[in-house]
Amino acid sequence: MDEREYTYSLTAEGNDLNEFEYLKPYGYQRLFGVVAEEHSKKMGFDFSRTMRYNLAWVLISLTMEIERPVRGSLQLEASTWHTGRKGPFYRREFLFKDEQGVMFKGCTYSALIDLGDRKIFCGSEVPFLKVPVIECQVVRAAPLFKPVAHFERVERRKVYNSYIDFLGHVNNLRYSEFAYDALDGEEKKGFCGPCRIELYFRSEIKPSDEFEVYKGYSDGAVIIKAAVGEEDSFYSVFRFER
């Protein structure tokens, strides 16, 4: 069976629009998450199934290319499919369309973690994951990223109760919010046009942590990172078309 036969209807939430009425980066991320969750239930590898093996999915990276930015509460159709495994990282493609065609597309790299020791599962056999590989990638992407930039601190933040999800750490959507908060007025306008967004999740931020947010620039990209002490927890890379 071809996973691409399944499609999902969804609408951008008004709360995720900025003052220009365009979707914020974590609004796009939320749509990826909705499709991934619905599809995992359909295909039988959602949280209720992974829990039987004391495992859970965690997002390692998300790369998206926005060809036509979402403006307003637009109705979208989405599809997704598995394109392979690289070490412990599973890659999955996504396409989001309106009646005129593709609006944005991207891919995720995800991994399974053992809920006992909080380490990435590296076993070769995953009994609940039976979907075939479809060799059709829609964007250039990688699971890991090492920034080359000079960073300056933007702010110091602490973790609030509302940031913590069912896995006991800061939910990945919150990281995108932290990154968006670090942008200035001109940078926010970049989401009104075509752009590329890359998100990389390096390590957990946990309850009672305090962390610092930094911003830097490299080859025309705006790079935001969050760090707990000396350990980088998250990177976001925004490339805007001018």
N, C-alpha and C positions, 0 to 999 in steps of 0.2 A: 504494500500500500504506500502511496506517495503522500507524505505529510502535507504537502502543499494543497491537497484537496480540501483541507479544512480551512475555513475562513472565519474571522471573528469581527463582529460589528462593535464599535466603541465610539465614544465622544469625549473630546477634551473637556476637562472640568474648568468652569469659570474661575475658580480659585487659583488655577495654575497659569492664568494669563497675566501679563505685565501691564503697565499703564499705557502701553501702545496697542494693547489688545492682542499681542502675539504670545505664543506659548513659551513659558520659561523652560530652561534646560531640564529641571526636575519634573516638569509636566510631560516632556517627551519620555523621560526615564520611567515615569509612572505608567505610561501607555505600553512600553516594552514589558514592564512587570505584569500588567494585567493580562496581556496576551500569553506570556510565558506561564502564568499560573493557570489560566483556563486550558491551555494546550496540554500542560502536564497532567491535569485531571483527565482530559480526554484520552491521553496516551498511556496513563497508568504509572507515571513516575513522579507524582505530586508528594507533598509532605506526609500525608497519611500513609503512603506506601513506603517511602524511604525510612520512616520512623520504625517500621518493623525490623529494620536492620541497624537501628540506632544511628542513622545517617541523615544529613540534611544538605540541601543545595545552598551554596553561597556564591554570590556574584564576584568574579575576579576582575573583569573589565567589560566595558560597554563602549562601542564605537558607533557613531551615527553620522550620516551625511544628510543634511536637510536641504533638499532641492527647492521646495516651495514651502516656506514657513506656515505653520498652522496659525490662522487668525480667527478668533472667536470659537464658539462651541461647534466645531465642524464634525460632521458624521464621517467616520473612517471605516475602511475594511482592511484587515490585517491577515497576514499568513506568516508561518514560521516553519523552519526545518533544520534538522541536524546535519552538520557538514563535517563531522569528524572529531577525533580526540588527539590531543597533543600532550603526552605525558598524563598528568592528572586533570588536564583542562579540556572541557567539552565545549565545542563551538556550535553556535546556533545562529542562523540568519533570520532576519525579519524584514518584511515589506509592508508599508502602510500607504494606502491609496485612497483617493477620493474619486468622484465620477470622471475626472479628467486624467487620472493616471497616478503614478507614483509621486507622493509628496515627500516622504523621507524613508530611509532604509538604514540598516545597520546589522551589527552582530554582537553577541555576547560570548564571553568565555566564562564558564562556571565550573565549580569543583564541588565534590562531596566532602563534607567534614564529618569526622567521628564525633558524636555528641558527648562521648565519654572523656576523651583526652583533648578534644578541640583541635585535632590535627587533620590535615588533608588526607583523605582516603586515597591510597595509591594502588589498591588491588586491581587486578586485571579483569576480574569477573564482577559484573554488576547485574544481578539476576532480574531486576525490574526494568532494566533499560534495554529494550529490544527493537528500537527503531533503526532502520537502515540509514547508511550514510548517503546523502545526496550531494554530489560534488558540484555545487552551484553557489559560489560565494558572491555576495553583493557589494562588499567593501573591502578595502585593504585594512587589516587590523592585526593586533598582537595581544597576547594576554598580559604582558609585562611592559614596563616603561621606566626608563631612567632619565630624569630631566637634566638638561645642561643649561642652566640659567642662574643668574644672580637673583636671589630671593630677598625680599624685605618683609618684615613682619607687619601684618595688617591689624591683627587683634589677638587677644587671648580669651578663650571661651571655656566654659565648664559644661559638663554633661547634665542635662535635666532629665527627670523621670520620663517625660514625654518622648525623649529620643530613643528609648530602649524598646526593642521588639521582642518577639517570643523566643529568640535565640539568646537573649540576655546581653546583647551588645547594641551599639548605635545602628539604627536601620540605615541601609545604604542610600535611601532617598535623602536623608538628612545631610549626607556629605555634599550632595549637589546643592542643597540649600546654602550650606556654609560657603561653597565656592561662589554661588551667585551673589551672596551678600558682600563678597570681597571686590566685586566689579564696580567701576565708576559709571557715571551716567552715559558717557559715550560708548563704553564697552557694552552696556546693556542694550543699546540700540542695534548691536550686531545681530541679535536674534530676530530682527525684523527682515533680514535677508538671508540668502543661502549661507550656510556655515557647516563646519564639521566640529563635532564634540567627541572628546575621548575622556572616559572616566576609568580610573584604575584604583582598585581597592587592595591595599597592601597588608594592613593589620587591623585588628579590632580596636575600636575605642569603647571602653567599658564604663559601667556605672562608677561614679565618683572620680573619673579621670578629668583632668584639665588638659586642654590642648591649645596649640597656637596655629593660626592661619597665616600663610605667607603668599605673596604674589611675585611673579617674575615674568620675563618676556624672552622669547627665543624664536628666531626665524619668523617673525610676524605673528606668533601665537601668544596668547595670554595663558599662563600656567599658574594654577592655584594648588597649593598643597596644605595639608593639615598634618601636624606632628604632635605626638605625645613624647615630651622630652626630646631625646635624640633620634627617636624612631618615627619615620614617615609612615603615616597611616593611609593617605589618600592623595591622588593627583587628579586634577582635571585640566584638560587642554582645550582651549577654545580658539578656533581658526575662523575668522570672519572674512567674507568676500567684500572687498571695498569697491 
